[in-house]
Amino acid sequence: MKNTKRAKLEAAGWAVGSVKEFLGLSEAESALIDMKLALSRSVRERRNKQGLSQVQLAERLQSSQSRVAKMEAGDPSVSMDLLVSSLLLLGATSADLAKAISGEGRSRKGRAT
């Protein structure tokens, strides 16, 4: 968030902080959420690069389109196992998974701190 916007919000009486602070998350909880969201983004990016629809990916996973949509949205009901196995099915290597989790090659813009 830009400093000018933050100053305006604070001047109007709003408390400005991170999601981690608002929810009272530990470092481990915050890191786990960041990892899960990174894997979700990676599933969507790989699916799009391969020109697959959510329906087509769901068929490969023997799942449903709505489940793929939840995976890509970072829904809390989606397990890390499903995200990782989906990425592996899409051809990701362990190095690709490590890059996705670490955020390597992605801008930090838009990430909550």
C-alpha positions as CSV (number, residue, x, y, z in Angstrom):
1,M,0.0,0.0,0.0
2,K,1.3,3.4,-0.8
3,N,2.3,5.6,2.1
4,T,-0.1,8.4,1.0
5,K,-3.0,6.0,1.0
6,R,-2.0,4.6,4.4
7,A,-1.7,8.1,5.8
8,K,-5.2,9.0,4.5
9,L,-6.7,5.9,6.0
10,E,-5.0,6.4,9.4
11,A,-6.1,10.0,9.4
12,A,-9.7,8.9,8.9
13,G,-9.4,6.6,11.9
14,W,-8.7,3.3,10.2
15,A,-6.2,0.9,11.6
16,V,-3.8,-0.3,8.9
17,G,-1.8,-3.4,9.2
18,S,-1.1,-6.8,7.7
19,V,-3.4,-9.8,7.5
20,K,-1.0,-11.6,9.8
21,E,-1.4,-8.9,12.5
22,F,-5.2,-8.7,12.0
23,L,-5.6,-12.5,12.5
24,G,-2.9,-12.9,15.0
25,L,-1.1,-15.5,13.0
26,S,2.2,-17.0,14.0
27,E,5.2,-16.9,11.7
28,A,4.6,-20.6,10.9
29,E,0.9,-20.1,10.1
30,S,1.6,-17.1,7.9
31,A,4.3,-19.0,6.0
32,L,2.0,-22.0,5.5
33,I,-0.7,-19.7,4.0
34,D,1.9,-18.0,1.8
35,M,3.0,-21.4,0.5
36,K,-0.5,-22.7,-0.1
37,L,-1.4,-19.5,-2.1
38,A,1.9,-19.8,-4.1
39,L,1.0,-23.4,-5.0
40,S,-2.5,-22.4,-5.9
41,R,-1.2,-19.7,-8.3
42,S,1.2,-22.2,-9.8
43,V,-1.6,-24.6,-10.5
44,R,-3.5,-21.9,-12.4
45,E,-0.4,-20.7,-14.3
46,R,0.6,-24.2,-15.4
47,R,-3.0,-25.1,-16.4
48,N,-3.2,-21.9,-18.5
49,K,0.3,-22.4,-20.0
50,Q,-0.8,-25.9,-21.1
51,G,-4.1,-24.5,-22.6
52,L,-6.2,-26.6,-20.3
53,S,-9.6,-25.6,-19.0
54,Q,-10.6,-26.2,-15.4
55,V,-12.9,-29.0,-16.7
56,Q,-10.0,-30.7,-18.5
57,L,-7.7,-30.5,-15.5
58,A,-10.5,-31.8,-13.3
59,E,-10.9,-34.8,-15.6
60,R,-7.2,-35.6,-15.4
61,L,-7.4,-35.3,-11.6
62,Q,-10.6,-37.4,-11.5
63,S,-12.2,-34.5,-9.7
64,S,-14.7,-31.7,-10.5
65,Q,-14.3,-28.3,-12.1
66,S,-15.5,-26.6,-8.9
67,R,-12.7,-28.4,-7.0
68,V,-10.1,-27.1,-9.5
69,A,-11.6,-23.6,-9.1
70,K,-11.3,-23.9,-5.3
71,M,-7.7,-25.1,-5.7
72,E,-6.9,-22.0,-7.9
73,A,-8.6,-19.7,-5.5
74,G,-6.6,-20.9,-2.5
75,D,-9.7,-22.2,-0.7
76,P,-8.9,-23.5,2.8
77,S,-10.7,-26.8,2.1
78,V,-8.0,-27.7,-0.4
79,S,-5.1,-29.7,1.0
80,M,-1.5,-29.1,0.2
81,D,-1.4,-32.8,-1.0
82,L,-3.9,-32.0,-3.7
83,L,-2.1,-28.9,-4.8
84,V,1.3,-30.7,-5.0
85,S,-0.1,-33.8,-6.7
86,S,-1.9,-31.6,-9.2
87,L,1.3,-29.7,-10.0
88,L,3.1,-33.0,-10.5
89,L,0.4,-34.2,-12.8
90,L,0.9,-31.0,-14.8
91,G,4.5,-31.8,-15.2
92,A,6.1,-29.8,-12.4
93,T,9.4,-31.1,-10.9
94,S,10.5,-30.8,-7.3
95,A,12.6,-27.8,-8.3
96,D,9.5,-26.2,-9.8
97,L,7.6,-26.7,-6.6
98,A,10.5,-25.2,-4.6
99,K,10.5,-22.1,-6.9
100,A,6.7,-21.7,-6.5
101,I,6.9,-21.9,-2.8
102,S,9.9,-19.6,-2.5
103,G,8.3,-17.0,-4.8
104,E,11.4,-17.1,-7.0
105,G,10.9,-15.3,-10.3
106,R,7.7,-13.6,-9.1
107,S,7.4,-10.0,-8.1
108,R,6.6,-9.4,-4.4
109,K,4.0,-6.8,-5.4
110,G,0.6,-7.5,-3.9
111,R,1.9,-9.8,-1.2
112,A,0.8,-9.1,2.4
113,T,3.7,-8.6,4.8
